Amino acid sequence: MPLKEPFKRRQSQPTLKPSKSTIRRRDDEGGAEVEGGADEWAQAKTLIKPPDQLELTDAELKEEITRILTANNPHAPQNIVRYSFKERSYKQTSVVEQMATHFTLYGNLIFRDSDEGRRQSVKQSLTIAVLPVPSAVMDFEALDEELKEEEQPEGEAGEGEGEKTDQPAATQEEKEEYRPRLVGERKLTNQFNFSERASQTYNNPVRDRACQMEPPPRATFSDTANQWEIYDAYVEELQKLEKSKEKEKQKAPVAKKEDKMRGRKLTSLESQSDDITKVTKAAKIVERMVNQNTFDDIAQDFKYFEDTSDEYRDNLGTLLPLWKFQYDKAKRLAVTALCWNPKYKDLFIVGHGSYDFVKQSRGMLLLYTLKNPSFPEYIFNSESGIMCLDIHVDHPYLIVVGFYDGNVAIYNLKKPASSQPGYKSTAKSGKHTDPVWQVKWQKDDMDNNLNFFSVSSDGRIVSWTLVKNELVHTDVIKLLVEGTTVEGPEGLQLQTFGCGTSFDFHKKIDYLFLVGTEEGKIYKCSKSYSTQFLDIFHAHHMAVDAVSWNPFHSKVFISCSSDWTVKIWDHNIKTPMFIYDLNSAVGDVAWAPYSSTVFAAVTTDGKEKKGQEVQKGPEVEIAKLDKLLNLVREPVAKTSK
C-alpha cells in the first residue's frame, strides 16, 4: 500500500550558539557543581542563518505537499518485450518482479530462555553420566517434579500449591549436589546469547541481455481421412509385420524337439558374445602386458641398438631384424601394400593379395601394432585381392583401398567390422576395368567433402569424392599414347591408352602430379587439364614401378623401374641428373623424411635365405665386374674374314 506523508514546508530552525561557556564551579570538599546565573544563559542564545537558506513566504510555508511511498523497485526494467508464438508478434510483458533480496541468512540457533531451549537443556542434563549417590539420599521422583516446576510459568505454579505433599523441599545446594553432571564436560561460553554484525554493500543495477531466435518454420498440411484409407493403411502395416516375421523365422535356428518339450531356454551365440565383450578391453591390456614382457629385449634393441662396427665399414651398414608379424589365415597371400598410420606411430596397415594374375583369390586388410606383434588389431576380409592402400592424414581411422578387380573402397575403423567397407565403387559408379595400382588421399574439395585419387592399368586417373554417403567419380585425365590413333570400321577412330602404374602429387603445388606407366614414360600432369600433358619424360625402358617428389626440394623427383635403375630428375629438364643401377628390378623407392639426399630402394632379388650357399672367390668378383663393364662398353665391330 502506498503511504502518504503530509508535511509542511518550513524554514530550518536557527541553531543556538552560546557566546560564553557555561560557568561551573565545583566545591573542593563536596564536589557539587554550581551554575552561573539565569541571566547569563538567556543572553548566550544567538540566531545563525545559513547562507543558502530559501526566503519563503507565509503561504509557501503553510502549503502541504503529499509524498507517496511505494514498494516498486526503481531498477526493475519496465519495457521487457517477448515474442508471442500464438499471436506471431512481439508483446510487452506486464509482469515485472519488484522484490529485491539484499541479504539472506539461515541459522539453527535457538534462544536459551525459550521453551525449546529449556527443553533441550533438560534433555542434555538427563542424558549425561550420573555420579554415584546413595539411594537413601537421592529421590529421583522428587527431582523430576522440581524440574517440571522450573519449566512452568509463575502463574501456573501457584495453582498447584494445594496438591503438594508434606515432603520438605530440597535446598539449592542439595539440588546442585545431586544434579546429574557430565564427566569431563567442557563449558561452552556464549552459546546462545550472541551478537552479530553485518554490513550492506552497494548492489550494482541488474542488466539482462536476451536474444530471440527465428521462429521455427511452419507448413500447412491437409488431407482427407476416411474409412477406406484407414483400412488400407492397416492392411499395409499388417503385411509388413507378416513379412518381417517370416524373415525372422528363416534366420532363427531350428530348435530341437526335446528342448521344446522340456521348455528349456537355449543359450544363443549372441548372449555368449555379449559376455565376451565385457572383458574385451581388460583382455587386450593383459595381452599387451604379456607381449611386452616377452619381447622386452627386442623393444630395448629398437630404442637403443647401435652397431659400433658400422664406423669401420665404407658405405655399408647393419640391418637388425626386430619383430616378425604373421597371421595364420594370411599365409598363402602376398603382401601387396604397407602403410604407417600418420597419427599413431606404432600402428601400420598391411594389404594382402596375389601377384599371380592367373589365379586370383581373396584379399585381407590387417592392422598391426608394435605393442602386440602376436596378433593383428583389426582384421577385414575382401572378395578380391588388395593391391594398394592409403590412410587419411586428418582422419587416421579412414583407409582407402584399391582392389585387383578395379574397385576402390573406404574402411572406417570406428565402425564394426561386419559393416565394412563403408563405401565401395561399382560398375555403375565408374569403377576401373583393370587393377588399381595406387590410391592417394587429397585435400577436401570446396564443399569439405572427402576426396582421393586412383590410377589403374586402364589408363584412367580418377578423382573420387564422398558426397552424401556415395562415391562420385570424375576422370581427371586419360593416358593416351601418341601416334596410336587407328581408323576402325565405319570411320571410327580407335586410340590406345597407356597403363598407369604409379603417381605422386606435388607437396606444395596442389594441381601438379606425376604419373608412371608400364611403357616406361612419366607424365607430368595438372588437375586443371584433362586432355593435355604438361610434359612427357622417356624415363625407363621398362615399367615405372614408383615415382615420388622430394619432400624438401620442390623441383626434384625420383623414379624406379624394372630395368634395374633408379633415376633422380629435375622436372624442368628432360634428362636425369643421377642414375643408379642396382642389378635387379627395383620394386619401390622412397625419400627419407629427415634428409633431402637419402633415399631407400627395394629390389626383387630379396635377401639371402637361411641355409643358402653364397658363391665367393675371385672368379665371382671378376664376373660381376665384367657384367657392369658390358653395360657401358660400346659394341665391338666384328672383323671380316
Salt bridges, closest charged atoms under 4 A:
GLU33 OE2 - ARG26 NH2 3.22
GLU55 OE2 - LYS49 NZ 2.27
GLU87 OE1 - LYS91 NZ 3.10
GLU116 OE1 - ARG119 NH1 2.79
GLU146 OE1 - LYS175 NZ 3.70
ASP259 OD1 - ARG264 NH2 2.41
ASP310 OD1 - ARG313 NH1 3.88
ASP328 OD1 - LYS331 NZ 3.91
GLU377 OE1 - LYS284 NZ 3.70
GLU377 OE1 - ARG288 NH2 3.34
ASP458 OD2 - HIS432 ND1 3.11
ASP458 OD2 - ARG460 NH1 3.64
ASP475 OD1 - ARG460 NH2 2.93
ASP504 OD2 - LYS507 NZ 3.42
ASP510 OD2 - LYS443 NZ 3.64
ASP535 OD1 - LYS574 NZ 3.34
ASP563 OD2 - HIS540 ND1 3.25
GLU621 OE1 - LYS624 NZ 3.73
